[in-house]
């Protein structure tokens, strides 16, 4: 069998070995730049934040979430939303026609029914001050604090329900900037409010239209 040395020659073979020895092992190889062929959008919402908390729920908390109408969220496995997909939806969504085009001649209708995993509801109520007593700085409530309160509670009282709703909103629907949690929707939840009766589907849809 013809050896590789007979092709490259002994001198060239030795030179290649010497070259490898002379290379600085501490130098890292430069990573190849990956050129993206699609637009992306950064999303402050993180499904992973919601999923990490849901996975630690006990039976009492799971039953409470089901009673609120969010039982299907307990099955979620998603940790992130593809940036390219987010960009496509925001860019292509037509708020007048309420449609998202997929390809020529094919469109998706976007209606309340598109968010069927959320409660349809029928009412809006107000209350907020009692819930904010959990936090030191009521004007700067952070999502991390909300998550910690959910974990700290063993039961599933009204505060747990509000905390869960706040986490859901900031993780999947509508978040705020500067590290502050979006807690405005909690103004519509009172002690006697049946959370299942709040029209979450229309809220989700309105957020898409505003975007």
N, C-alpha and C positions, 0 to 999 in steps of 0.2 A: 504494500500500500504506500502511495506517495505521501510523505509527511508534509505538514504545513510549512516546515522550515525550508523545504526545497523551493517553495514559492516566494516566501518573503525574505529568505536568506538569513543566516545566523546573525549577521551584524545588525540588521533591522530589527530582528527579534529581541536582541539584547538592548537596543535603543528604546524599544517600547517598554521593556521592564524597568529600565532606568528612569524613564519619564514618569511612570506610575509611582516609583519610590520618591521622586523629587516633588510630587504634588503635596501641597499642604493639606493634611487631613482635617484641619480645623475649619477650612473654608467650605461653606455650604454651597451646594449647587443651586444655581438660580432656578426658581420655579418658572415653568412656562406660563406665559400670560394667556389666559383663556378669553377669547373674544366672544362676547355674548351677541347672539343674533336676534335678541328680543328685548323689548323694554321691560323694566321692572319697577316696582313701587315699594317703598318701605312702609311697613304696616306696624303701628304701635300696638295693635291688638295681638295677643299671643294666646292661642288655644291651649298651649302647653301649661300656662299659668292656671287655667281652669282644670285641666286634666289632672295635674299633680295634686290638687286639693280633693277632687272627686274620688280619686283612687284610695284616699285615706278615710272615706266616710264610713261610719258604722251603720248598723241597720236602721237606727232611729233617724239619722240624717238622710239616708236614702229614701226612707218612707216619706219624710217631709218634702223632699224634692219632687217625689212622684205626686204628692197631693197638690203641690203648686202647679203641676202640669208640665214639669220639665224632666219627666222620667226617662225619655229617650236620650237625654244628654248623659245619663249615667253609662250608656253604652259606647260613648265616644272614645276613639283611639287617636284622633288627630292631635299632633303636637305643634304644627305650624301650617300656615297657608302659603302656597307657592307665590313668590313675588310676581312672577310673570302672569299667573292666573289672576291675581288681584288687579294688576295693571290692565289686563285685558277687559275684565268686567267693568272697571271704572271708566275706561276709555270708550268701550263699545256700547255701554248701556244707554238706551234712548229713553229719557224720562217722559217724553211726550207720548211715544208709542208704548212705553213700558215693555220693551223687548231688548234682547241681546242677540245680535246676529252671530251665527256660528260659521256659516259659509254661504255662498251665493244661493239665495232662495230658501235658506233654513234659518229660522229664528226661534228663540225661546221666549215664551210669555212670562213676564215677571209680575206675579200677583200675590195677594195675601197667602194663597194656597201654596205658593212656592216655599214658604217657611212653615210647612205643616208640622214640623217637629216642635214648634213653639205654640203656646196657648193662643187661641184666637181672641178670647175675652169679650167683654162688653161694658167695662166701666173704667173710670179714672177717678182716683181720690187723692187727698193730700195729707201728708204728715212727714216730719223730718227731724225735728229737734231732739226727740227722745233717742233716736238712733245714734245721733252724733255724740251723745254722752260717753260713748265708748272710747273716744279719741281725745288726746290732749289738745291738739290743734285742730279745731273744727273747720277752720278755713283752708287747711292744707291737709286733707285726708289722703293718704297714700295707699296704693293698692297693696303694698306689702303689709301694712297694718291690718287691712281688711282680711287678708289671707291668714295672718296670725290669729285674729279673733275667731275665724272659722275653725281653725285647728284647736284652739284653746277651749272652745265650747263643747261639752259632752252631750248637751241636749240640743233640741231643735226648736228653740223659741222664736219669737218675732225678730229678735236681733240676728239670729242665724239666717232667717229667711231674707232679711234685707242685705246682709253681708253676701249671701249667695247671689242675689240679684245684682248687686254692685260688681261682684267678680265676673259674673256672666256678661254684663254689659261691656265692661272694660276689656274682656278677653275676646269676645266674638262680635260685638255690635258697634260700639262707639266709645273710643277712649279720648282722654284729654292730653294736652302737652305739659311739659315742665314737671313731670313726675306726679302731678295731681290727678287723683282718680275722678272720673266722671260720676258724680253722685246725684246729678240733677233729677233723673227719673224717679229717685226714691221719694221725691216730694209728693208723688202720687200714690203712696202706699200708707194706709192707716191701719189701726189695730183691727178693725172689722173688715178690712179689704180681703177679698178672696183673690189671691194673686193669679190664680188660674183664669179669673174673669177679666184681667187686664189684657188689652189687645196688643200683645207683643209682636205679632206678625206685621201689623200695620206700622208699629214703631220701627221694626227692622227695615221695612220697605221705605219708610220716610227717610231713614238714615242713608239708604242707597241713593235715593233721589237727590238729597242735599249734597252728597258727595259728587 
